[in-house]
Amino acid sequence: MASKTIKTGFAAINRSVKRALILIIAVLSMQTTLQASAKQSSKIGGVQIGTITYSYRSMPDQSIQAILKYAVESGLSSVELMGGAVEEYAGIPTGSDAAAVAKWRGSVSMDKFKEIRKMFKAAGVKINILKLGDYKWSDEEIDYAFNASKALGAQGITMEISEEAGKKMEPFAEKHHSYIIFHNHGQPGDPKFSFDKVLAIGPKIMLNLDCGHYYGATGLNPIILIERLHNRIVSLHIKDKTGPKDSDPNKNQQWGKGTTPLADIFKLIQTKKYPITCDIELEYTVPEGSDAVKEVSKCLQYCRTVISSK
């Protein structure tokens, strides 16, 4: 009888120990998740740092799963997502002519795009902008690009800036209650070019301002333009370049070795609290023995150093 009582007591103790262990494991697991989420954030001093996934173009695996992995390994919580991997995951027909691709875009379900959104969200990475589309596409394809963007949770789609593109794309942005977000290369170096002319076409036009190309083409500090047009800017592409009057003009450099006023840009966004994402764009040559993920991480660390010192 006593033996049975002792066994029953031990069984009760074992159950209690098991419950306690389960509780401890659950708490530790929750703490680990929260710590991972905290580490994953790339918002520094109020400035959201992300990257355009073009930065990972030299990596061997270009699947959407791999691109997400690269972003997480770089320590980022926001991306401008290139459309190629997105469409591949969604099942775009390969080796087909333009008519077949256009037909697919006009009829494809948004389910796969929603899957990508969930995939990125689960990893703590926000898809801010989708780089997809061309103003020369058919109306059905343009509708598709905006629908894909919304399914991904992005603010809109981005493409190269021009007045012609603005006139074609703005009505579609209005229709979809979204943004057409224009990106620049060296156009600001042309005296005839004007951001204002494009923005005046309609309120759904925004800017994806490439500060590096702007500085490389004009030699002007981008903060003057950013401060004036901040309410029409969704994101900035950040890179370090030389200016047009430097000895080796308009060349991409490892961060800190060029003359682009990066610290001024970050200080302005931080001080003014502009809701503008600053996206790392890795354009300098990846050093031997390194890779794009490591270099994007270095750029992020540069951001942490510069922003935290202000």
N, C-alpha and C positions, 0 to 999 in steps of 0.2 A: 504493500500500500504506500509506504513511504517512498519506495523507489519510483512508483507511478507518479506520485506528487512531484518528486524532484524532476522527472522527465518532462512533466507538464510545465513546470516552472522554467526549465531550460528552453523549452519550445517557445514559451511566451517571450522570454528574453531574446531569443533568436529573431522572432518576428519583430520585436521592437528595434533590435539592432539593424535588421534589414530595412525597416521603414526609415530609420535615422540615416542609414547610408544612402538610401534613395533620395531623401531630402537633401542631404549634403551634396550629392552628385548633381541634382537639379539646380541647386543654388550656384555651385561652381560653374556649371554649364552656362547659366544665365549671366554670371559675372564675366565669363570668357566672351560670350556673345556681345555684351555691352562694351567690353574693352576693345574687342575687334572693331565694333562700329565706331567707337571713339577714335581709334587709330586710323580708320578708313577715311575719316573726314579730311578733305583738303581745303577747307575754308580756314584761312589764316588771317587773324586780326580783322575779321569781317569781310575779307576779300576771297571770293570763291575762285579757286584755281582748278582748272580742268586741262584737258588736252583735246586736240583734234586727232582722231584715231589714224589719220594720215601719218602721224609721227611713228607708227609701228609698221610702216610699209616694208621695211627691210627684214622683218621677222619671218621665219620660215612658214609658220601656219597662219593663214589669213582668214580662218573661219571666224564666225561671230563669237563662238565660245572662247577661242584663243584670244581674240581682241579684248574681250571682257577680262580674261585672266591677266593680260598685259596691263590693263588699266588698274586692276586691283593690286598687282605686284608693284606698280609704280607708286601706289599710295593715293590714288585719285578717287574722287567721289562725283565727278562730273565729266561728261565727254560731249564733243561734237562728233557725231557718228557718221562715218563715210558710208555711202549707200551700197557699195558693191557687196560687202559681206552680208548685209541685210537682205538684199534681193536674192543672193545665193541661198540663204537659209530658207527664204520664202518659196524657193523652187523655180526661179526664173529659168526659162528654157535656154540651154547652152547650145552654141553652134547654130542658132536659128537666125533667120533674117530679121530685119527691123520690123517688118509687118507682124511677124509671129510674136516678137517681144512686146510690141505695142498692144496686140490682142490680149496677151497674158496680163499685162499691166491693167488693162481695162476691165478685167474680169476676176482677178485673183482675190481670194478671201483675205481679210485682215487678221485672221486667227494667228498666223505665224508671227506677224508683227507684234501682236499682243503678247505672244510667248516671249519674244525678245525683251519686251518691256518688263515682264515679270522676272525674267532671268537677271536683268541688270538691277532691278529694284531689290531683289533678294541679296545681291552682292553689295548693295549700298552705293550703287553708281547711277546717277541721274543722267538720262539722255536729254541734253539741253537743246540741241539743234540736229537736224538731219540734213546731210549734204546729199541731195538727190534732185535730179531734174534739170531741164533745160527749157528755156523759153520757146525754143523751136519745136518742142514736143507737141503732139496733138492735144486737144482739149481733154480727152479722156485720160491721157497719160499724166497731164498736169493735175487733174483731179485726184488721180491715184497717188501722186507724190504727196499731196496735202493730206489725203486720208491715211497714208502710211505714217506720216509725221505725227498725226493726232493719235494713231494707235500706239505709237512708241512713247507718247507723253511729251513730245518735243514742243517747243514754242513755235516752230515753223521750219521751213526748208531754206537752204542757203545755196546761192550760185553766184556767178560772176556779175559784177555791177555794170550796167549800161542803161541809158535812157530807154532804148528799145526794149530791153528786158523788163524794165520797170513798167512801161505802158502795157505790156502783155500780161505780166504776172500779178499786178496789183488787184485787178478785178477778181482774180481767182482767190487771192488772199482774203478779200472782202467776203466772197461767197462762202469760204470755209471758216471764217472767223479765226483766222490764223495770220501768221506773218510771212512775208517774203523778205529774207534777211540777206542783203547783198554784201559780197566780199570783194575787196580790192586787191589788185597787185600793184603795178607801177603807174596806174592811170593818174594818180594825183600829181605826178611829175609833169603832166601835160597842162599847160596854162589854160587850155580850153575846157578841161574837165572840171566838173562841179558836183560835189555830193548833194548840194542844196537842190539842184535841178531835178535830180532823181528822187529825192525825198519829197519834193513838192508834188509829185504825181499823185500821191495818196497816203493816207494815214497808216495803212497796213504795211508800208515799206519801212524796214529797219536796216541797221548796219551791223555787219560782222567785220569790224574794222581791223585790218591787218596793220598793226603799228610798225612792224619791221619793214614791210614793203613801203609804207607811207614815209617813214624816216629815210630809208635807203634811196627813195626817189626824189624827195624834196629837201632833206636835211633839216626839216622843221620838227620841233618838239611836238609829239602827238597830243600832249595834254591840252594844248590850245584848242585843238579840234574836238577832243573828247569833252572838255568842259562846255563848249558851245553846243554840241549836239548830243549830250549825254542821254537825253530823254528819247533819242532815236537809235540808241546803240544797245544791242542785246549782248554782244560779246566782242572781245578783243583777241586777236592772234598775237601772241607774244613770242618774239625771237630777238636775238642780238645780232645786229648787222653794223657795218660801217656806213657812214654817210656818203653822199655824192661827192664831197670835197676831200674825203680822206685819201691817203696815198694809195690804198687798195679799195676803191669805191664800191659801195653797194654789194658787199660780200657777207655771207652768213658766217658767224663766228660762234665758238663755244661761249656760253653765257659768262659775261664778265670781261670778255676780251674784245668785244665790239664797242661801239660808241652810242648805241641806242639808249636813250635815257630811261631805262627800265625802272629805276628807283623812283623817278618822278611820276611815272604812270601808276605804280602801285600806291604811292603816297596819295595821289589824287583820288583814286577809287576808295581808298581807306578813309581818308579825311572827309570826303563828301558823301560817303556811304552810298555810292551809286550801285544799283543792283545789276552790275555788269560783270559777267563771267570773264575771267582772264584765262585764255586757253593756250597752254604750251604748244608750240609748233616746232618740232625737231626738224631743222633743215640743214644744220651743219653736218659734215661727214662724221659718221660714228667712228670713234678711234679704234684702232686695232686692239683686240682683246676685250672689247666692250660690246654692248648691243643696245638696241633702241630702248628697251625697258630700263636698263641701268642709266642711260643718258637722260630719259624723261625724269627718272627719280632724282638725278643730279639737278636738273632744272627746277624741280619742285623744292629741293633743299635750298637752292639759290633764292627762291621766292620766300621761303621761311626765314632765311637769314636777313634778306632785305626788308621784308615787311615787319618782322619782329623788332628790327632795330629802329623803326620810326615811331 
